[in-house]
Amino acid sequence: MLTELETTLLGIMMMVIMLGMGASMTPRDFLIAFRKPKGILVGLLSQFAVMPFLGYLLAVALNLPPPLIVGLLLIACMPGGTTSNIFAYFSKGVLALSIMMTTVSTILAVVMVPLLLSFYSGMAGVTGDYVIPAANVAQVLVVLLVPTALGMVLRKVNANIGATIELIGSFMGVVVILFLIGSWVPRNYQLLLDTPVHVYFATISIGLVGMLFGYWVARGLAQDTNRSRTISLETGIQNGPLAVLVITLSFAGDMQQEVLLIPVLYSLFIVITSTFITLWYRRSATREALARDAAKVQAR
């Protein structure tokens, strides 16, 4: 499903993405975030409570086989990806909140992802060779924190270099997904035709329903509509390329191909679904801004 060259390039691009994510942050950003942590905490609740449980429900309801369950649960347990920052920007969301959620969820993922994946895999009845060792997931995430820390150092040393790396890293998130689509789809078109409808349903639903729940969880916890839309995107847009990387380092041969199916399909469809959601959110933000302006004029 993925060639050796594609796997190597994916690993390199993930390093660049994490470097860019680190370059978007400074220690001061963390201090500010921890003084007013409610938005981030709400986002983390959606990320690490709502999404894994949703993945488990879909896996059980659709009676998926073990390799597809593992792929779906891995996507559901992943932290947010830098791609969500781009969609948050174009949706007129709160970009600082999106970046902080991505960074904090990636740091916490070192502990949370192995725990959640192990728990829900056991609940779903996944056993034997399809179980991803918690140590494998933790090691990949720890390694990826190194370029994140390096990015923060570069931002501290030279703000201009940091800003450039941040921009490159953010767009590299989209490049990775487009790269997977461009190289993978033509080679696997027959697989796409043969994939059952319920697998597509699970793949698309995990992102869309995650966004829906993320929005309403945020609204229920007193976040305004703009911050709720940001949390929504951050919840539904998971780090698909990272899930693919974990799988390629944990499995080989036919087993790898089976487990990869949902993460690769997710990376394909999340760009499409997020684009439509972003356009909708952007129109909503514009309407709200016009309504506020009109209210100010009337108040005068």
C-alpha positions, 0 to 999 in steps of 0.5 A: 500500500505504501512503498519504501520510498513513500514511507521514508519520505513520510518520516522526513516530512513528519519531522519537518511538520513537527519542527514547524509546529514547535516553531509556532510556539514560545514558552510565553505562549504556554504561560498565557495558555495555562493562565486561561486554560479552559479552551484548551481543556475543553479541546483536550476533552473532545480530543482524548475522550470523545474521539476514542469513544466514537471510534470504538462505537463505530468499530463495534456498530459496524462489526469491523474486522481486527485490522480495520478496528486497529486502524480506526482506533489509532486514528481516533486516538491520535492528537490533532494535526497541523493541518487543522491549524490551516483550516482554523485560519481559513475558517476565521477561527481562533488560530492561537487556540488551534495551535496550542491545542495541537501542541499540547495534545501532541505532548500529552499523546506520548502518554494518552495514545498508548493508554487509550489505544490499549484500552479500546483495543481490548474493549473491541476484542483485538488480540494477537499480532494486531495489537500495537505495542504501547511502547511502539506508539510512545517511542514514535511520539517521543522521537517526534517531540525532539524536532518540536523542541528544536523548533521552539529553540529556533523561534527563540533564537531568531523569530524570522527563522522561526516564522519561516519554519512555522509556515513551511511546517504548516503547509507541509501537513497538507503536502503530506496528505496530498502526496499520499493521495497523489501517489497512492490513489492511482496505484490502488484504485481497484482497492478503492472500488472493492472497499465496502461501503461501511468502511467508507462510512466509518472513515468519513464519520470519524472526522465529521461526527468528531467535528460535530461533537467537538462543537457541541461539547465546546458550546455546552462548556460555555465556549463562544461560537468562534472558539467552538468552531476552532475546537470542532476542527481540532477535534475532527482533524486528526494527525493521519500521517502520524497514524500511518507512520506508527503503522508502518513501523509496527507491522509488515507485509499484508498485515500492514496493508490491512491496518493501513486502509482506514488511516490512508482513506481518512487522510484522503477524505478529511481534506475534502470534508474539512474543506466543506466544513471550513467554508460553512464555518467561514460564512457563519463567522462572517455573518456573526461579524456583520451582525455585531457591526450592525448592532454597534451601528444601532447602539450609536 
